[in-house]
Amino acid sequence: MDAPIKPELAKEPAPDSRQSWLRLGATMLIATIGGVGMWSVVVALPAVQVEFGVPRAAASLPFTLAMLGFAVGGVIMGRLYDFAGVLAPLGVGAAALTVGYLGAASAGSLATFAVAHAVIGFGSSATLGPLMADISNWFVRRRGVAVTLCSAGNYIAGTVWPPVVQGAIALVGWRATHAGLALTCGAAMLAIGVVALRHSASALLINVGAQARKGTPATFGLSAGVLQTLLALASVCCCVAMSMPQVHIVAYCGDLGYGVARGADMLALMMAFGVVGRIGSGFIADRVGGLLTLMLGSALQGVALLLYLLYDGLVSLYVISAVFGLFQGGIIPSYAIIVREYFPAQEAGTRVGVILMASLFGMALGGWMSGYIFDLSGSYRAAFFNGLAWNAVNGTIVLWLLFRGRSRLVYA
């Protein structure tokens, strides 16, 4: 006989309640504000390069360090969330953003500017993994939609912040712009967090979520560590493939004679459709689960990469870039959904952080590898084939997990 629910727990909000949706809105707002750290450095690059008088490769170092800071921060912030709740990583992240942007604003050299962006990337990491892990505790029936909407905040930031930062740099210069970001973004995300996220999910909410889990690593006949490793490896592979169009579409359009402005438009279109893809994948995951959703995303990403190989007309590239964004948008949040389906809620922050770190490593590796292959071959054609190969490895891992889980269910 089930134990009766304690009266104080019965008063707590139910999963998928109005309070859950309000909390989701707050997390999306925080993710959009804190996501500035992923995008401001790209917009400021030309002005910073001119002021410090360095070549383009050196001027790209702050972006690299921002990604490394985000990758390392993802694990640390996730661990902090598991230990102390969502306000702890938000507080640390807000402080890091403030310190990092102040350091960037006063930087006397490119090296100082780059180190400051490692701190900025670390701060921005608080607005992805910990928020996805936290919001997953507040939903059961619509968990997939909630997690993907939360993760879409990062893409929304990529849509909102570049024109804002560019306009501010044109008006007051890049140093004043970074100082303004230091004084506003960290304070805003912390204030929203304290007001809207101060309450943690109750024991009742977490227990209901645990009962809705699809299984454990033992479902696949694997240990928790092996399943985590396989998911991280799959994340690296899919992101190596994903990085080819995302990192090189601008240069690719320039090589084809269409101009870099066309390529920038395609990248923006790709990100916009990525938001749609993320939200749509959430609805799919709520019906079929995270693993099948990941398999679908991987297969469709492969189709889009193949289309890049087959067509290179201007109109075709616009259409394929939109399709690519739509297909790949739901891949990364699918990993967070899988973690919540097969691992305890108390470990979600750390495990999601590890997978996000692996995905960023894949993006960095893929971006460099595609450029290296281009230098060797003089064409991006071989780089697209390379992306397809890595995507196939991702699909193989996911397909193996699907068949292994189902075969053990049949013979259990």
C-alpha positions as CSV (number, residue, x, y, z in Angstrom):
1,M,0.0,0.0,0.0
2,D,1.4,3.4,-0.9
3,A,2.4,5.7,1.9
4,P,0.1,8.7,2.4
5,I,1.4,12.0,1.2
6,K,2.2,14.3,4.1
7,P,-0.1,17.3,4.4
8,E,2.7,19.8,3.9
9,L,3.8,18.1,0.7
10,A,0.2,18.0,-0.6
11,K,0.2,21.8,-0.7
12,E,3.2,21.8,-3.0
13,P,2.6,22.5,-6.7
14,A,2.0,19.5,-8.9
15,P,4.3,18.8,-11.9
16,D,3.4,20.8,-15.1
17,S,1.4,23.3,-12.9
18,R,1.0,27.0,-13.6
19,Q,3.9,27.6,-11.2
20,S,6.0,25.2,-13.2
21,W,5.4,27.2,-16.4
22,L,6.1,30.5,-14.7
23,R,9.4,29.1,-13.5
24,L,10.1,28.0,-17.0
25,G,9.5,31.6,-18.3
26,A,11.9,32.9,-15.7
27,T,14.6,30.4,-16.6
28,M,14.3,31.3,-20.3
29,L,14.7,35.0,-19.4
30,I,17.8,34.2,-17.3
31,A,19.3,32.0,-20.1
32,T,18.7,34.8,-22.6
33,I,20.4,37.4,-20.4
34,G,23.3,35.3,-19.3
35,G,23.8,33.9,-22.8
36,V,25.4,37.2,-23.8
37,G,28.7,35.7,-22.9
38,M,28.5,33.3,-25.8
39,W,27.9,36.0,-28.4
40,S,29.3,39.4,-27.4
41,V,32.9,38.4,-28.2
42,V,32.0,37.6,-31.8
43,V,30.5,41.0,-32.4
44,A,33.4,42.9,-30.7
45,L,36.1,41.0,-32.5
46,P,36.7,43.5,-35.4
47,A,36.9,46.5,-33.0
48,V,39.2,44.7,-30.6
49,Q,41.4,43.5,-33.5
50,V,41.8,47.1,-34.7
51,E,42.6,48.5,-31.3
52,F,45.2,45.9,-30.3
53,G,46.6,45.7,-33.9
54,V,46.7,41.9,-34.0
55,P,46.0,39.4,-36.8
56,R,42.5,37.8,-37.1
57,A,43.7,34.4,-35.8
58,A,45.0,36.1,-32.6
59,A,41.8,38.1,-32.3
60,S,39.9,34.9,-32.3
61,L,41.6,33.7,-29.1
62,P,39.0,35.3,-26.7
63,F,36.3,33.3,-28.4
64,T,38.3,30.1,-27.9
65,L,38.9,30.8,-24.2
66,A,35.2,31.7,-23.7
67,M,34.2,28.3,-25.0
68,L,36.8,26.6,-22.8
69,G,35.5,28.6,-19.8
70,F,31.9,27.5,-20.7
71,A,33.0,23.9,-21.0
72,V,34.8,23.7,-17.7
73,G,32.1,25.8,-16.0
74,G,29.4,23.4,-17.2
75,V,30.7,20.6,-15.0
76,I,31.5,22.8,-12.0
77,M,28.2,24.6,-12.1
78,G,26.4,21.3,-12.5
79,R,28.1,19.9,-9.5
80,L,27.3,23.0,-7.6
81,Y,23.6,22.7,-8.5
82,D,23.5,19.1,-7.4
83,F,25.0,20.1,-4.0
84,A,23.3,23.5,-3.3
85,G,20.4,24.1,-5.7
86,V,20.0,26.4,-8.6
87,L,20.7,29.8,-6.9
88,A,24.2,28.8,-6.0
89,P,25.5,28.4,-9.7
90,L,23.4,31.5,-10.7
91,G,25.1,33.5,-8.0
92,V,28.6,32.4,-9.0
93,G,27.8,32.8,-12.7
94,A,26.5,36.4,-12.1
95,A,29.6,37.3,-10.2
96,A,31.8,35.8,-12.9
97,L,30.0,37.7,-15.7
98,T,30.4,40.9,-13.8
99,V,34.1,40.4,-13.1
100,G,34.8,39.1,-16.6
101,Y,33.2,42.0,-18.4
102,L,34.8,44.6,-16.1
103,G,38.2,42.9,-16.9
104,A,37.5,42.9,-20.6
105,A,36.4,46.6,-20.5
106,S,39.7,47.6,-18.8
107,A,42.0,45.2,-20.7
108,G,45.3,46.7,-21.8
109,S,46.3,43.8,-24.0
110,L,44.7,41.1,-26.1
111,A,45.9,38.5,-23.6
112,T,44.1,40.2,-20.7
113,F,41.0,40.5,-22.9
114,A,41.1,36.8,-23.7
115,V,41.5,35.7,-20.1
116,A,38.6,37.9,-19.1
117,H,36.5,36.0,-21.7
118,A,37.4,32.7,-20.1
119,V,35.8,34.1,-16.9
120,I,32.8,35.3,-19.0
121,G,32.3,31.9,-20.5
122,F,32.5,30.3,-17.1
123,G,29.8,32.7,-15.9
124,S,27.5,32.0,-18.8
125,S,27.7,28.3,-18.2
126,A,25.4,28.7,-15.2
127,T,22.6,29.6,-17.6
128,L,22.4,26.3,-19.5
129,G,23.1,23.0,-17.7
130,P,21.9,23.9,-14.2
131,L,18.8,25.6,-15.5
132,M,17.9,22.5,-17.7
133,A,18.5,20.2,-14.7
134,D,16.4,22.4,-12.4
135,I,13.4,22.8,-14.7
136,S,13.3,19.1,-15.4
137,N,12.3,18.5,-11.8
138,W,9.1,20.7,-12.3
139,F,7.7,18.8,-15.2
140,V,6.7,15.2,-16.0
141,R,4.2,15.1,-18.8
142,R,5.8,18.1,-20.6
143,R,9.4,17.6,-19.5
144,G,10.7,17.4,-23.0
145,V,9.1,20.7,-24.0
146,A,10.2,22.4,-20.8
147,V,13.9,21.3,-21.2
148,T,14.1,22.3,-24.8
149,L,12.4,25.6,-24.2
150,C,14.9,26.3,-21.4
151,S,17.8,25.4,-23.7
152,A,16.4,27.6,-26.5
153,G,17.3,30.6,-24.3
154,N,20.9,30.2,-25.5
155,Y,19.8,30.5,-29.2
156,I,17.4,33.4,-28.4
157,A,20.4,35.1,-26.8
158,G,22.2,34.6,-30.1
159,T,19.4,36.3,-31.9
160,V,18.9,39.2,-29.5
161,W,22.4,40.2,-28.3
162,P,24.5,40.6,-31.5
163,P,22.5,43.6,-32.8
164,V,22.3,45.1,-29.3
165,V,26.0,44.8,-28.7
166,Q,26.9,46.0,-32.2
167,G,24.7,49.1,-31.8
168,A,26.2,49.9,-28.4
169,I,29.8,49.5,-29.8
170,A,28.9,51.9,-32.6
171,L,27.5,54.4,-30.2
172,V,29.8,54.3,-27.2
173,G,32.7,52.0,-28.1
174,W,33.6,48.4,-27.1
175,R,35.0,49.3,-23.7
176,A,32.0,51.2,-22.5
177,T,29.8,48.4,-23.9
178,H,31.6,45.7,-21.9
179,A,31.4,47.9,-18.8
180,G,27.6,48.3,-19.4
181,L,27.2,44.5,-19.7
182,A,29.2,44.0,-16.5
183,L,26.8,46.3,-14.6
184,T,23.5,45.0,-16.0
185,C,23.6,41.3,-17.0
186,G,24.9,39.7,-13.9
187,A,22.7,41.8,-11.6
188,A,19.6,41.1,-13.8
189,M,20.0,37.3,-13.9
190,L,20.7,37.1,-10.2
191,A,17.7,39.4,-9.3
192,I,15.3,37.3,-11.5
193,G,16.7,34.1,-9.9
194,V,16.2,35.3,-6.4
195,V,12.6,36.4,-7.1
196,A,11.5,33.5,-9.3
197,L,13.7,30.5,-8.5
198,R,14.2,30.8,-4.8
199,H,12.2,27.7,-4.0
200,S,13.6,24.3,-4.9
201,A,11.5,21.5,-6.2
202,S,9.8,19.7,-3.3
203,A,10.3,16.1,-2.4
204,L,6.9,15.3,-3.8
205,L,7.8,16.8,-7.2
206,I,11.1,14.9,-7.3
207,N,9.5,11.6,-6.3
208,V,6.8,12.0,-9.0
209,G,9.5,12.6,-11.5
210,A,11.5,9.6,-10.3
211,Q,8.5,7.4,-10.8
212,A,8.2,8.6,-14.4
213,R,11.8,7.5,-15.3
214,K,12.0,5.1,-18.2
215,G,14.7,3.0,-16.5
216,T,18.3,3.0,-15.2
217,P,21.7,2.3,-16.9
218,A,21.0,-1.3,-16.0
219,T,18.2,-1.1,-18.6
220,F,21.0,-1.3,-21.2
221,G,23.0,-3.8,-19.2
222,L,25.5,-1.0,-18.5
223,S,27.0,0.7,-15.5
224,A,26.2,4.4,-14.9
225,G,29.8,5.3,-15.8
226,V,29.7,3.4,-19.1
227,L,26.3,4.9,-20.2
228,Q,27.6,8.4,-19.3
229,T,30.7,7.8,-21.3
230,L,28.8,6.6,-24.3
231,L,26.5,9.6,-24.2
232,A,29.5,12.0,-23.9
233,L,31.2,10.3,-26.9
234,A,28.0,10.5,-28.9
235,S,27.8,14.2,-28.0
236,V,31.4,14.8,-29.3
237,C,30.6,13.1,-32.6
238,C,27.3,14.9,-33.3
239,C,28.9,18.2,-32.5
240,V,31.9,17.7,-34.7
241,A,29.4,17.2,-37.5
242,M,27.2,20.1,-36.4
243,S,30.2,22.5,-36.3
244,M,30.9,22.2,-40.0
245,P,28.1,24.4,-41.3
246,Q,27.8,26.5,-38.1
247,V,31.5,27.5,-38.0
248,H,32.3,27.6,-41.8
249,I,29.1,28.7,-43.6
250,V,30.3,32.3,-43.8
251,A,33.7,31.4,-45.2
252,Y,32.0,28.8,-47.5
253,C,29.8,31.4,-49.0
254,G,32.8,33.7,-49.5
255,D,34.6,31.0,-51.4
256,L,31.6,30.4,-53.6
257,G,31.6,34.1,-54.5
258,Y,28.3,34.9,-52.7
259,G,30.0,37.1,-50.1
260,V,30.4,36.8,-46.4
261,A,27.3,38.9,-45.7
262,R,25.2,36.1,-47.4
263,G,26.9,33.6,-45.2
264,A,26.1,35.6,-42.0
265,D,22.5,35.8,-43.1
266,M,22.4,32.0,-43.5
267,L,23.9,31.5,-40.0
268,A,21.3,33.8,-38.5
269,L,18.6,31.8,-40.4
270,M,20.1,28.6,-39.1
271,M,20.0,29.8,-35.5
272,A,16.4,31.0,-35.8
273,F,15.2,27.6,-37.2
274,G,17.3,26.0,-34.5
275,V,15.0,27.5,-31.9
276,V,12.0,26.0,-33.8
277,G,13.8,22.7,-33.9
278,R,14.5,22.7,-30.2
279,I,10.9,23.4,-29.3
280,G,9.6,20.8,-31.7
281,S,12.0,18.1,-30.5
282,G,10.5,18.7,-27.0
283,F,7.1,17.7,-28.1
284,I,8.5,14.6,-29.9
285,A,10.5,13.6,-26.8
286,D,7.4,13.8,-24.6
287,R,5.8,11.2,-26.9
288,V,8.7,8.8,-27.8
289,G,11.5,9.6,-25.2
290,G,14.8,11.3,-25.4
291,L,16.8,8.4,-27.0
292,L,14.5,8.1,-30.0
293,T,14.4,11.9,-30.4
294,L,18.2,11.9,-30.4
295,M,18.3,9.2,-33.1
296,L,15.8,11.2,-35.2
297,G,17.9,14.3,-34.9
298,S,21.1,12.5,-35.7
299,A,19.6,11.0,-38.8
300,L,18.1,14.2,-40.1
301,Q,21.3,16.1,-39.4
302,G,23.0,13.6,-41.7
303,V,20.4,14.3,-44.4
304,A,21.1,18.0,-44.1
305,L,24.9,17.5,-44.4
306,L,24.3,15.4,-47.5
307,L,22.2,18.2,-49.0
308,Y,25.1,20.6,-48.5
309,L,27.2,18.2,-50.6
310,L,24.6,18.0,-53.4
311,Y,23.6,21.6,-53.8
312,D,25.6,24.9,-53.6
313,G,23.4,27.4,-55.3
314,L,22.6,30.6,-53.4
315,V,18.9,29.9,-52.9
316,S,19.6,26.2,-52.1
317,L,22.1,27.2,-49.4
318,Y,19.5,29.4,-47.7
319,V,17.0,26.6,-47.7
320,I,19.5,23.9,-46.6
321,S,20.8,26.2,-43.8
322,A,17.2,26.6,-42.5
323,V,16.6,22.9,-42.8
324,F,19.9,22.1,-41.0
325,G,19.0,24.5,-38.1
326,L,15.6,22.8,-37.8
327,F,17.0,19.3,-37.8
328,Q,20.0,19.9,-35.4
329,G,18.2,22.2,-32.9
330,G,16.9,19.4,-30.7
331,I,20.0,17.3,-30.5
332,I,21.8,18.8,-27.5
333,P,18.7,19.1,-25.2
334,S,17.9,15.5,-26.0
335,Y,20.9,14.5,-24.0
336,A,19.6,16.3,-21.0
337,I,16.2,14.6,-21.4
338,I,18.0,11.2,-21.6
339,V,19.9,12.0,-18.4
340,R,16.6,12.7,-16.5
341,E,15.1,9.5,-17.9
342,Y,17.9,7.1,-16.8
343,F,19.8,8.8,-14.0
344,P,18.6,10.0,-10.5
345,A,17.6,13.7,-10.3
346,Q,20.2,14.3,-7.7
347,E,22.9,13.6,-10.3
348,A,21.4,15.5,-13.2
349,G,23.3,18.8,-12.9
350,T,26.8,17.1,-13.0
351,R,25.9,14.6,-15.7
352,V,24.3,17.2,-18.0
353,G,27.4,19.4,-17.4
354,V,29.7,16.6,-18.5
355,I,27.8,16.1,-21.7
356,L,27.7,19.8,-22.4
357,M,31.4,20.0,-21.9
358,A,31.8,17.1,-24.4
359,S,29.6,18.8,-26.9
360,L,31.6,22.0,-26.7
361,F,34.8,20.0,-27.2
362,G,33.2,18.5,-30.3
363,M,32.3,21.9,-31.6
364,A,35.8,23.2,-31.1
365,L,37.4,20.0,-32.6
366,G,35.0,20.0,-35.5
367,G,35.5,23.7,-36.3
368,W,39.3,23.3,-36.3
369,M,39.2,20.0,-38.2
370,S,37.0,21.3,-41.0
371,G,39.4,24.2,-41.5
372,Y,42.4,21.9,-41.5
373,I,40.8,19.6,-44.1
374,F,40.0,22.7,-46.2
375,D,43.7,23.7,-46.0
376,L,44.8,20.3,-47.2
377,S,42.2,19.8,-49.9
378,G,41.4,23.4,-51.0
379,S,37.7,22.6,-50.7
380,Y,35.0,22.2,-48.1
381,R,33.7,19.1,-49.9
382,A,36.0,16.7,-48.0
383,A,35.0,18.5,-44.7
384,F,31.3,17.8,-45.3
385,F,32.2,14.1,-45.9
386,N,34.2,14.2,-42.6
387,G,31.1,15.6,-40.8
388,L,28.9,12.9,-42.2
389,A,31.4,10.3,-40.9
390,W,31.3,11.7,-37.4
391,N,27.6,11.9,-37.6
392,A,27.4,8.2,-38.5
393,V,29.4,7.3,-35.4
394,N,26.9,9.3,-33.3
395,G,24.0,7.5,-34.9
396,T,25.6,4.1,-34.4
397,I,26.1,4.7,-30.7
398,V,22.5,5.8,-30.2
399,L,21.1,3.0,-32.4
400,W,23.1,0.5,-30.4
401,L,21.6,1.8,-27.2
402,L,18.1,1.6,-28.6
403,F,18.5,-2.0,-29.7
404,R,20.2,-3.0,-26.6
405,G,17.6,-1.5,-24.4
406,R,14.7,-3.1,-26.4
407,S,16.4,-6.5,-26.6
408,R,16.9,-6.7,-22.8
409,L,13.3,-5.6,-22.3
410,V,12.1,-8.5,-24.6
411,Y,14.3,-11.1,-22.9
412,A,13.7,-9.8,-19.3
